Amino acid sequence: MVLFGAMGYVSIERQAARNRRRYGREAAYRDSQTEFEQTMQVMRDEHEAYELVKTRLERAISDSVVTVLNRTTQTTTSPL
């Protein structure tokens, strides 16, 4: 009986440890996203924003080189 109790305790503790690690990773991700959002809001121009996105992606994806492409739409107005 004691053996089953000990096995149950170990099983529950292992699951609890996994949950704590997962919650820690989720909290770190949320904090990182919040910091990114706040930083994006204070960018002075699009070029700075693109550099921030590039840097963030390069940090998130190890050994990567990121190129941020920008599609501009130009509208020409003709006099009537």
C-alpha positions in Angstrom: 0.0 0.0 0.0 2.8 2.4 0.8 4.4 1.6 -2.5 1.3 2.7 -4.4 1.1 5.9 -2.3 4.7 6.7 -3.0 4.3 6.1 -6.7 1.2 8.3 -6.8 3.0 11.0 -5.0 5.9 10.9 -7.4 3.5 11.0 -10.3 1.6 14.0 -9.0 4.8 15.8 -8.1 6.3 15.3 -11.6 3.1 16.6 -13.2 3.1 19.6 -10.9 6.8 20.4 -11.8 5.9 20.2 -15.5 3.0 22.6 -14.9 5.2 25.0 -13.0 7.7 25.0 -15.9 5.0 25.5 -18.5 3.4 28.4 -16.5 6.9 30.0 -16.2 7.5 29.7 -19.9 4.1 31.2 -20.7 4.6 34.1 -18.3 8.0 34.8 -19.8 6.4 34.8 -23.3 3.7 37.1 -22.2 6.2 39.5 -20.7 8.3 39.4 -23.8 5.3 40.1 -26.0 4.2 43.0 -23.8 7.7 44.5 -24.0 7.7 44.1 -27.8 4.3 45.8 -28.1 5.4 48.7 -25.9 8.6 49.2 -27.8 6.8 49.1 -31.2 4.5 51.9 -30.1 7.4 54.3 -29.5 9.2 53.7 -32.8 9.8 56.9 -34.6 9.4 55.6 -38.1 8.9 52.4 -40.2 12.6 51.8 -40.6 13.1 51.6 -36.8 10.0 49.3 -36.5 11.4 47.0 -39.3 14.8 46.8 -37.5 13.0 45.9 -34.2 11.1 43.1 -36.0 14.3 41.9 -37.6 16.2 41.8 -34.3 13.4 40.1 -32.5 13.1 37.3 -35.1 16.8 36.8 -35.2 16.9 36.3 -31.5 13.9 34.0 -31.5 15.3 31.8 -34.3 18.8 30.7 -33.5 21.5 31.1 -36.3 19.1 33.0 -38.5 19.4 36.0 -40.8 16.2 37.8 -41.3 15.2 40.2 -44.1 12.1 42.3 -43.6 10.3 43.0 -46.8 8.2 46.1 -47.2 5.5 46.4 -49.8 4.6 50.0 -50.5 1.6 51.0 -52.4 1.9 54.2 -54.3 -1.2 56.0 -55.5 -0.9 58.6 -58.1 -3.4 61.3 -58.3 -4.2 62.9 -61.6 -5.7 66.3 -62.0 -9.2 66.3 -63.2 
